[in-house]
Amino acid sequence: MAPKRPYVAVVGGGIGGLAVAIGLRKQGIEAVVHEQARELDHQGAGIAIGANGHRALRHLGVADRLAGAAVEPVRADFRHWRTGRSTVTHALAGGYADRFGAPFWTVERAAVQQALLAELGPGAVRLGARCTEVTQTGAGAVIRFADGAETEADAVIGADGIHSAVRHSVFGPDEAVFSGTSGYRALVPMDRLGHIPELAERVLWLWLGPGRHFIAYPVADGAALNFLAVVPDAQWTVESWSTEGESAELLAAFEGWHPFVTEILAACERPGRWALYDREPRRVWSTDRVTLLGDAAHAMLPHHGQGANQSLEDAVVLAHLLGSAGADGVAQALRSYERARRPRTRLLQAGSRKNAACFQLPDGPEARARDERLTRLPDDLAWIHGHDALGALREQTAPV
Ligand code: FAD
């Protein structure tokens, strides 16, 4: 008789939670996503999907669904904050995909979520379900919700973001680490930016300056420009996709910057503002029946553009391992998942912290040395973008 398949409950319907549910269902495992929001309102501006995240989306059957909404920028272009001089460029369209086996995409987070939902199909997500507690029982775990409901599953996956209730409930309280910086983000319709001729090209722009940096790229098949402007502010500690900042404040923070940057900022009426937090790497993610995924496990600053990509990598690895385990093999599968994913995400957490400082150096010898290092970026980032999460898992678990 075939071993009993585990029933899996996922807490959180963000990119990671939806992706792992797809991966599980494709292997015939019943998985239900419990999401606190009453509707998936698709906030969050744009994200970059590297070849590593793309490979995971392809494995889940979602990459083709997204292709129409995504942009493949022609190059990454680093610019001097005041003069606008191009300091380093790297080809993205073409060369990047040849090297790393999949393209580099810029896309609205909403489009990723919609594509994942479409692939998941109806009936797999329970909305308005805010988890308050998870308790491990002998052969499973029980989730309790704010409305008094309960559900029991063979395995529970906490994919509920940086403030994870699952993590808190199972592992106790811990503190998010505030970076002392804020990210202003917005999508600006491209037709408001017609006076900036350089935007006719589809480029990933990275403007680096003293104490600030500004990243912009087209999304929605080129219909809008997404920007992220990172500024220091030790006082602002609100972390939400939907908090609005003041345009005037943002413009003042970039006073003296090249008109390319200030004109984009000026064209945006209400930027979202997001205090940037991460967490110290965790030593343990899993118990026998409960594990963490994505930001819940390894929240990182956005300076490698890898948070969502890592959630996708986690999702395909965990789904594969649970898919190969019967209900009796859940504990072993969760341990293998954690072993496979912890070292890599730990490195990315540390690297993302380091990048912030390096992006924001004052003009001078250190900034020049950084620009010199940036010429080697494709080699330096090969371990991130060239990674095949499932391939690496197979290598790790192959008999020697
Ligand atoms: P989340 O997206 O946070 O989803 C968690 C879900 O759980 C949400 O739907 C939430 O409503 C739900 N939830 C929370 N609590 C509960 C509860 N108690 N019960 C039930 N449901 C709950 N990543 C990239 O890869 N590329 C980028 O270019 C990039 N840019 C970024 C720029 C900025 C400024 C920031 C802040 C982040 C960026 N990221 C980027 C990171 C990326 O957005 C996150 O890492 C990613 O969204 C994490 O996905 P997740 O599914 O783990 O968590």
Boltz pocket constraint, residues with backbone or C-beta under 6 A from the ligand:
constraints:
  - pocket:
      binder: B
      contacts: [[A, 11], [A, 12], [A, 13], [A, 14], [A, 15], [A, 16], [A, 17], [A, 34], [A, 35], [A, 36], [A, 37], [A, 46], [A, 47], [A, 48], [A, 49], [A, 129], [A, 130], [A, 131], [A, 132], [A, 159], [A, 160], [A, 161], [A, 162], [A, 163], [A, 164], [A, 165], [A, 166], [A, 183], [A, 185], [A, 228], [A, 274], [A, 293], [A, 294], [A, 295], [A, 296], [A, 300], [A, 302], [A, 305], [A, 306], [A, 307], [A, 308], [A, 309], [A, 310], [A, 311]]
      max_distance: 6.0
